[in-house]
Amino acid sequence: MSDVFRDGRFQAQDWPVLAADAPLPAAGGVVIGKARYLAERDALAASNAVVGLLVEPADTLDDIAANLDRFPVIVVRFPKFNDGRGFSHARILRERHGYAGELRATGDVLIDLVPFMQRSGFTAFEVVNEPTRQALAEGRLPLVPFFYQPAADAAAKPVAGRPWLRQAPRAAAE
């Protein structure tokens, strides 16, 4: 079980991903896959079980949109650093469906992607890449001063004379 980077520091893992065939624990929160949630939705609601949701790259979200408030945490898997579908999942969850809980990236999370993940709406990161873990622990996030697209990060401001260009708040302060 790995720890999670949130709020500027590594913290103990509090939502482990449960294997598809493992029984739900009597206490504590666990994360289950979307297929299992759909198969056991009624039983989970009746039992008041506390579960988070694991979203895989090929998953769709519209069929569970009405149930998103049930999940205190949604974990989005990045199987490879160059698979950007998790970014789309984050934006859809935040912007289209208004998901306000913890949104966690897991898998092949690299330091260069973390600022973009944060702009997409991620608030926590389960990181196994050792250089990325070290950079996060030391507070060394790469600076991306300008963006061409708006995102879940409403703090980025348009650049005067260039309404299509956004400046990151951290870059403006430096």
Secondary structure in CASP SS format (residue, H / E / C, confidence):
PFRMAT SS
TARGET T0000
AUTHOR 0000-0000-0000
METHOD secondary structure of the structure
MODEL  1
M C 1.00
S C 1.00
D C 1.00
V E 1.00
F E 1.00
R E 1.00
D C 1.00
G C 1.00
R E 1.00
F E 1.00
Q E 1.00
A C 1.00
Q C 1.00
D C 1.00
W C 1.00
P C 1.00
V E 1.00
L C 1.00
A C 1.00
A C 1.00
D C 1.00
A C 1.00
P C 1.00
L C 1.00
P C 1.00
A C 1.00
A C 1.00
G C 1.00
G C 1.00
V E 1.00
V E 1.00
I E 1.00
G E 1.00
K H 1.00
A H 1.00
R H 1.00
Y H 1.00
L H 1.00
A H 1.00
E H 1.00
R H 1.00
D H 1.00
A H 1.00
L H 1.00
A H 1.00
A H 1.00
S H 1.00
N C 1.00
A C 1.00
V C 1.00
V E 1.00
G E 1.00
L E 1.00
L E 1.00
V E 1.00
E C 1.00
P C 1.00
A C 1.00
D C 1.00
T C 1.00
L C 1.00
D H 1.00
D H 1.00
I H 1.00
A H 1.00
A H 1.00
N H 1.00
L H 1.00
D H 1.00
R H 1.00
F C 1.00
P C 1.00
V E 1.00
I E 1.00
V E 1.00
V E 1.00
R E 1.00
F E 1.00
P C 1.00
K C 1.00
F C 1.00
N C 1.00
D C 1.00
G C 1.00
R H 1.00
G H 1.00
F H 1.00
S H 1.00
H H 1.00
A H 1.00
R H 1.00
I H 1.00
L H 1.00
R H 1.00
E H 1.00
R H 1.00
H C 1.00
G C 1.00
Y C 1.00
A C 1.00
G C 1.00
E E 1.00
L E 1.00
R E 1.00
A E 1.00
T E 1.00
G E 1.00
D C 1.00
V C 1.00
L C 1.00
I H 1.00
D H 1.00
L H 1.00
V H 1.00
P H 1.00
F H 1.00
M H 1.00
Q H 1.00
R H 1.00
S H 1.00
G C 1.00
F C 1.00
T C 1.00
A E 1.00
F E 1.00
E E 1.00
V E 1.00
V C 1.00
N C 1.00
E H 1.00
P H 1.00
T H 1.00
R H 1.00
Q H 1.00
A H 1.00
L H 1.00
A H 1.00
E C 1.00
G C 1.00
R C 1.00
L C 1.00
P C 1.00
L C 1.00
V C 1.00
P C 1.00
F E 1.00
F E 1.00
Y C 1.00
Q C 1.00
P C 1.00
A C 1.00
A C 1.00
D C 1.00
A C 1.00
A C 1.00
A C 1.00
K E 1.00
P E 1.00
V E 1.00
A C 1.00
G C 1.00
R E 1.00
P E 1.00
W E 1.00
L E 1.00
R E 1.00
Q E 1.00
A C 1.00
P H 1.00
R H 1.00
A H 1.00
A H 1.00
A H 1.00
E C 1.00
END
